[in-house]
Amino acid sequence: MNPPRPMLPLRQTWPDAFAAAYRAAGYWTGETFPALLRDRAARFAHRTAVVGADQRWSYAELRARAERIAGGLLALGLAPGDRVVVQVPNIPDFLSVMFGLFCARLVPVYALPAHRQVEIVHLAQKSEARGYILADRHEGFDHRPLAEAVRGACPGLAHVVVIGEAGPFAALDALPPAAGPLPPDPAPDEVAFLQISGGSTGLSKLIPRTHDDYLYSVRASAEICRLTPESVYLAALPVAHNFPMSSPGVLGVLHAGGTVVMCPSPAPATAFPLIARERVTLTGLVPPLALLWLQAAPSSGHDLSSLEVLQVGGAKFMPEAARRVRPVLGCTLQQVFGMAEGLVNYTRLDDPEEVIVTTQGRPISPADEVLVLDDAGNPVAEGEPGHLLTRGPYTIRAYHNDPAANARAFTPDGYYRTGDVVLRRADGHLVVQGRASDHINRAGEKISAEEIEDHLLAHPQVFDAAVVSLPDAFLGERSCAFVIAGGEPPRPAALKAFMRGRGLADFKVPDQIVFVPGFATTAVGKVSRRELRARLRADFLARGTADDTPADTAAPAPAGGA
Ligand code: OOB
């Protein structure tokens, strides 16, 4: 066997004075994920930790299963410190795998079930992954051929483990027995996992989060959401995403000793019966799904009366829709404005209805530093819109292995440039106004215009392409590609099939394709991509044909991202 290649170290560090202050203030407590699991398994041994379609595991069972997986993965040949891409849908094994990795000191790299070859290969290569854990099938898609293709493209990916029918791979349920004791617990300032960025430019960046910083956000979120051992959380959005994972999400609920109900799809037909059966108290949705639920609830016939809080986040929830949550669902709305890089804002459960409906909340922590700046970098007057920058005890200071992105995204004094334009009210609540960067927020899924343009340009009949967001009554935003054909224009459907054929996640395939003869340029003949996109979008909208004419698509479905 070849000796393992040296991997780029994972780290996430704050300047000493900040780290000391965060510890002194009790934000960073030294808690780690393996210790959390052991503690809850001892305190809540027989209470239900997680429920699936036909599974119901107590905390003691979750721990036993996680530790078995940990031992099995190490016996298979993975070594502490190795990164493992996790592409697991909303099933109880998501939690046993995640905690199994933590207990083995392996580092999860969270992929979404909707990701395809392009995304998984990128994550595996960028993280230097040696393992890939996936479910055999999800929503009619067989992930094993995908795993074959990924393994072919990533020679370092030594171990592929499948939940369900494993085919040519190792089966999660048949891992070898542990060859020895599990490694000692990690240091709390070690990187626990890699989360992925919304990807405003190019491909997703990797976000290293430490035990200390992430568990602070989990603990504080659980408190803000008043979670208790009686809380029952429906995981309706893909749990690998930061919102359902930790805001307060499945981790917040386990931290509080409550119950996680894994919902395989956020559609009302799947979610409503589970809410009724499990007496769910809390769940989180992206705005398009919240709209669907508001539409479906009155005539659904399911008893949704256990629901106390509906969280909505990932994209802007418009006040007119927000106002309908309490009358229609009989529960409190909580708006959540967060980012995988850190900062999370919540409306509080006892905020006045006006605040809940019209704002995106305020930060978790008194130590969250928030700046709202004009283009020149000066603070705007209170109540004026500006660029949101932030730093704090659970906001990263750097991406993994990406000096160019770090130079763009962080100021020299460590603030993260969120790319969002917000206004801060006198009472400290933030209202999201839009954003400065060129991505499309499609039902909470962030799509980089640049990444999609690159794929379009790979088509032989595409001369140039610019991808923009257009307003969409349902998705919030949909993607539209303006394409200059090189020769005979390809049919939009063929171009979309080409994109899928390149192994791109479905939600990134443009919803609409508009062929144009050329891109108007300035007299100088040169224009930045950003200006170009802005101009194409503005011209198209000015022609008044944009909304409700997804010319070449059937009604687009939200991928259920956040
Ligand atoms: C969440 O995380 P990401 O990393 O997928 O996306 C972050 C971006 C934000 O910078 C903002 O542009 C947008 O998503 N966003 C919202 C929003 N919540 C997120 N825009 C308007 N209103 C909101 N409520 O999306 C995320 C992470 C943790 C909790 C919640 C959402």
Residues whose N, C-alpha, C, O or C-beta is under 5 A from the ligand:
A	BS01	OOB	S197 G198 N242 F243 S247 V312 G313 G314 A315 K316 F317 V336 F337 G338 M339 A340 Q360 T418 D420 V432 G444 A562
